[in-house]
């Protein structure tokens, strides 16, 4: 599984921990590597675009609260980014929403919880069925909004 991952300066340590912990996953790290202040949209867009283009199956985006990263990733067509604070949310967003970008808040989520969230999100599949009808409706909204239909 190839996963795009990126953060802002507040997520550098959590990003490194995720990469180290899930050594069975092929991560494409979009940075940053240092803790000097950066603008999260610059890195989160790269993660979302890698998923959008099919370079990576899914992505993980991290900023201080996760809010800015979530907003940014969801601006990219076809991205279903989900900000999760517990394992149940991570599991449900994969099963029901086929989330393709997981968003974490480095300042508001402890490391153990964050790793559990990532584990649930990485290894939970999409159920399809009735949920696909809902995803199709979301895509329809997105297409109308950006002039695709």
FIKOL-632713 format. One record per residue (C-alpha): residue number from 1; residue in one letter; x, y, z. Coordinates in Angstrom, 1 decimal, always signed. Example, Ala and Ser with C-alpha at 12.3 -4.5 7.8 and 13.67 -1.06 7.14 Angstrom:
2
+------+-------+--------+--------+--------+
: lopa : lumvo :     px :     py :     pz :
+------+-------+--------+--------+--------+
:    1 :     A :  +12.3 :   -4.5 :   +7.8 :
:    2 :     S :  +13.7 :   -1.1 :   +7.1 :
+------+-------+--------+--------+--------+
END
This chain:
149
+------+-------+--------+--------+--------+
: lopa : lumvo :     px :     py :     pz :
+------+-------+--------+--------+--------+
:    1 :     X :   +0.0 :   +0.0 :   +0.0 :
:    2 :     X :   +1.4 :   +3.4 :   -1.0 :
:    3 :     X :   +0.4 :   +6.3 :   +1.2 :
:    4 :     X :   +1.1 :  +10.0 :   +0.7 :
:    5 :     X :   +1.9 :  +11.8 :   +4.0 :
:    6 :     X :   +2.6 :  +15.4 :   +4.8 :
:    7 :     X :   +2.2 :  +17.9 :   +7.5 :
:    8 :     X :   +3.0 :  +21.3 :   +8.7 :
:    9 :     X :   +5.7 :  +22.1 :  +11.2 :
:   10 :     X :   +3.5 :  +21.0 :  +14.1 :
:   11 :     X :   +3.1 :  +17.5 :  +12.6 :
:   12 :     X :   +6.7 :  +16.7 :  +11.8 :
:   13 :     X :   +7.2 :  +14.4 :  +14.9 :
:   14 :     X :   +3.9 :  +12.6 :  +14.5 :
:   15 :     X :   +4.5 :  +12.1 :  +10.8 :
:   16 :     X :   +7.9 :  +10.6 :  +11.5 :
:   17 :     X :   +6.4 :   +8.3 :  +14.2 :
:   18 :     X :   +3.7 :   +7.1 :  +11.8 :
:   19 :     X :   +6.3 :   +6.3 :   +9.1 :
:   20 :     X :   +8.5 :   +4.4 :  +11.6 :
:   21 :     X :   +5.6 :   +2.5 :  +13.2 :
:   22 :     X :   +3.9 :   +1.3 :  +10.1 :
:   23 :     X :   +6.9 :   -0.1 :   +8.3 :
:   24 :     X :   +4.8 :   -2.4 :   +6.2 :
:   25 :     X :   +3.4 :   +0.7 :   +4.4 :
:   26 :     X :   +5.2 :   +2.5 :   +1.5 :
:   27 :     X :   +5.0 :   +6.1 :   +2.5 :
:   28 :     X :   +5.7 :   +9.0 :   +0.1 :
:   29 :     X :   +6.7 :  +11.8 :   +2.4 :
:   30 :     X :   +5.8 :  +15.3 :   +1.1 :
:   31 :     X :   +7.5 :  +17.0 :   +4.0 :
:   32 :     X :   +8.4 :  +19.1 :   +5.7 :
:   33 :     X :  +11.4 :  +17.6 :   +7.5 :
:   34 :     X :  +12.2 :  +20.5 :   +9.8 :
:   35 :     X :  +10.1 :  +22.2 :  +12.5 :
:   36 :     X :  +10.5 :  +25.8 :  +11.2 :
:   37 :     X :   +7.1 :  +27.4 :  +10.6 :
:   38 :     X :   +5.6 :  +26.6 :   +7.2 :
:   39 :     X :   +2.1 :  +27.0 :   +5.6 :
:   40 :     X :   +0.2 :  +23.7 :   +5.8 :
:   41 :     X :   -1.7 :  +24.2 :   +2.5 :
:   42 :     X :   +1.7 :  +23.9 :   +0.6 :
:   43 :     X :   +2.2 :  +20.4 :   +2.0 :
:   44 :     X :   -1.3 :  +19.2 :   +2.3 :
:   45 :     X :   -2.2 :  +20.0 :   -1.3 :
:   46 :     X :   +0.8 :  +17.8 :   -2.4 :
:   47 :     X :   -0.7 :  +14.9 :   -0.4 :
:   48 :     X :   -4.2 :  +15.4 :   -1.9 :
:   49 :     X :   -2.8 :  +15.7 :   -5.4 :
:   50 :     X :   -0.8 :  +12.5 :   -5.1 :
:   51 :     X :   -4.0 :  +10.7 :   -4.2 :
:   52 :     X :   -6.1 :  +12.5 :   -6.8 :
:   53 :     X :   -3.6 :  +11.5 :   -9.6 :
:   54 :     X :   -3.4 :   +7.9 :   -8.4 :
:   55 :     X :   +0.3 :   +8.1 :   -7.4 :
:   56 :     X :   -0.7 :   +6.9 :   -3.9 :
:   57 :     X :   -3.7 :   +4.9 :   -2.9 :
:   58 :     X :   -4.5 :   +7.2 :   +0.0 :
:   59 :     X :   -3.0 :  +10.0 :   +2.1 :
:   60 :     X :   -2.4 :  +11.2 :   +5.6 :
:   61 :     X :   -2.4 :  +14.9 :   +6.4 :
:   62 :     X :   -1.4 :  +16.5 :   +9.7 :
:   63 :     X :   -1.5 :  +20.0 :  +11.1 :
:   64 :     X :   -2.0 :  +21.4 :  +14.6 :
:   65 :     X :   -5.7 :  +20.8 :  +15.0 :
:   66 :     X :   -6.4 :  +19.0 :  +11.7 :
:   67 :     X :   -8.9 :  +21.6 :  +10.7 :
:   68 :     X :   -6.8 :  +23.5 :   +8.2 :
:   69 :     X :   -5.5 :  +20.3 :   +6.7 :
:   70 :     X :   -9.0 :  +18.9 :   +6.4 :
:   71 :     X :  -10.3 :  +22.1 :   +4.7 :
:   72 :     X :   -7.3 :  +22.2 :   +2.3 :
:   73 :     X :   -7.4 :  +18.5 :   +1.3 :
:   74 :     X :  -11.2 :  +18.6 :   +0.7 :
:   75 :     X :  -10.7 :  +21.4 :   -1.8 :
:   76 :     X :   -9.1 :  +18.9 :   -4.2 :
:   77 :     X :  -11.6 :  +17.2 :   -6.5 :
:   78 :     X :  -12.2 :  +13.6 :   -5.6 :
:   79 :     X :  -10.7 :  +13.8 :   -2.1 :
:   80 :     X :  -12.7 :  +12.6 :   +0.9 :
:   81 :     X :  -10.6 :  +13.8 :   +3.8 :
:   82 :     X :  -11.7 :  +12.9 :   +7.3 :
:   83 :     X :  -10.5 :  +14.5 :  +10.5 :
:   84 :     X :  -10.6 :  +11.7 :  +13.1 :
:   85 :     X :  -10.1 :  +11.9 :  +16.8 :
:   86 :     X :  -10.6 :   +8.2 :  +17.7 :
:   87 :     X :  -10.5 :   +4.8 :  +16.2 :
:   88 :     X :  -14.2 :   +4.5 :  +15.8 :
:   89 :     X :  -14.3 :   +7.6 :  +13.5 :
:   90 :     X :  -11.4 :   +6.2 :  +11.5 :
:   91 :     X :  -13.1 :   +2.8 :  +11.1 :
:   92 :     X :  -16.4 :   +4.3 :  +10.1 :
:   93 :     X :  -15.0 :   +6.8 :   +7.6 :
:   94 :     X :  -13.3 :   +4.0 :   +5.8 :
:   95 :     X :  -16.3 :   +1.6 :   +5.9 :
:   96 :     X :  -19.0 :   +4.2 :   +5.1 :
:   97 :     X :  -17.2 :   +7.1 :   +3.3 :
:   98 :     X :  -14.3 :   +5.4 :   +1.6 :
:   99 :     X :  -12.1 :   +8.1 :   +3.0 :
:  100 :     X :   -9.0 :   +8.5 :   +0.9 :
:  101 :     X :   -7.2 :  +11.1 :   +3.2 :
:  102 :     X :   -6.9 :  +10.8 :   +6.9 :
:  103 :     X :   -6.4 :  +14.0 :   +8.8 :
:  104 :     X :   -4.9 :  +14.2 :  +12.3 :
:  105 :     X :   -4.4 :  +17.1 :  +14.7 :
:  106 :     X :   -0.9 :  +16.8 :  +16.2 :
:  107 :     X :   -1.6 :  +19.3 :  +19.0 :
:  108 :     X :   -4.9 :  +17.7 :  +20.0 :
:  109 :     X :   -4.3 :  +14.0 :  +19.6 :
:  110 :     X :   -1.9 :  +12.0 :  +21.7 :
:  111 :     X :   +0.6 :   +9.8 :  +20.0 :
:  112 :     X :   -0.9 :   +6.4 :  +21.1 :
:  113 :     X :   -4.4 :   +7.5 :  +20.0 :
:  114 :     X :   -3.0 :   +8.8 :  +16.7 :
:  115 :     X :   -1.3 :   +5.5 :  +16.0 :
:  116 :     X :   -4.5 :   +3.6 :  +16.8 :
:  117 :     X :   -6.4 :   +5.9 :  +14.5 :
:  118 :     X :   -3.9 :   +5.4 :  +11.7 :
:  119 :     X :   -4.1 :   +1.6 :  +12.2 :
:  120 :     X :   -7.9 :   +1.5 :  +12.1 :
:  121 :     X :   -7.9 :   +3.7 :   +9.0 :
:  122 :     X :   -5.2 :   +1.9 :   +7.1 :
:  123 :     X :   -6.5 :   -1.6 :   +7.6 :
:  124 :     X :  -10.3 :   -1.1 :   +7.4 :
:  125 :     X :  -12.0 :   -1.6 :   +4.0 :
:  126 :     X :  -14.9 :   +0.2 :   +2.3 :
:  127 :     X :  -18.2 :   -1.6 :   +2.7 :
:  128 :     X :  -19.8 :   -0.2 :   -0.5 :
:  129 :     X :  -23.5 :   -1.1 :   -0.9 :
:  130 :     X :  -25.8 :   +1.6 :   +0.3 :
:  131 :     X :  -22.8 :   +3.8 :   +1.1 :
:  132 :     X :  -21.9 :   +4.0 :   -2.6 :
:  133 :     X :  -25.2 :   +5.8 :   -3.4 :
:  134 :     X :  -24.3 :   +8.4 :   -0.8 :
:  135 :     X :  -20.7 :   +8.8 :   -2.2 :
:  136 :     X :  -22.2 :   +9.2 :   -5.7 :
:  137 :     X :  -24.4 :  +12.1 :   -4.3 :
:  138 :     X :  -21.4 :  +13.7 :   -2.8 :
:  139 :     X :  -19.5 :  +13.5 :   -6.1 :
:  140 :     X :  -22.5 :  +15.0 :   -7.9 :
:  141 :     X :  -22.5 :  +18.0 :   -5.6 :
:  142 :     X :  -18.8 :  +18.4 :   -6.1 :
:  143 :     X :  -19.2 :  +18.2 :   -9.9 :
:  144 :     X :  -22.0 :  +20.8 :   -9.9 :
:  145 :     X :  -20.0 :  +23.1 :   -7.7 :
:  146 :     X :  -16.9 :  +23.1 :   -9.9 :
:  147 :     X :  -18.8 :  +23.0 :  -13.2 :
:  148 :     X :  -18.1 :  +19.4 :  -14.0 :
:  149 :     X :  -21.7 :  +18.5 :  -14.9 :
+------+-------+--------+--------+--------+
END
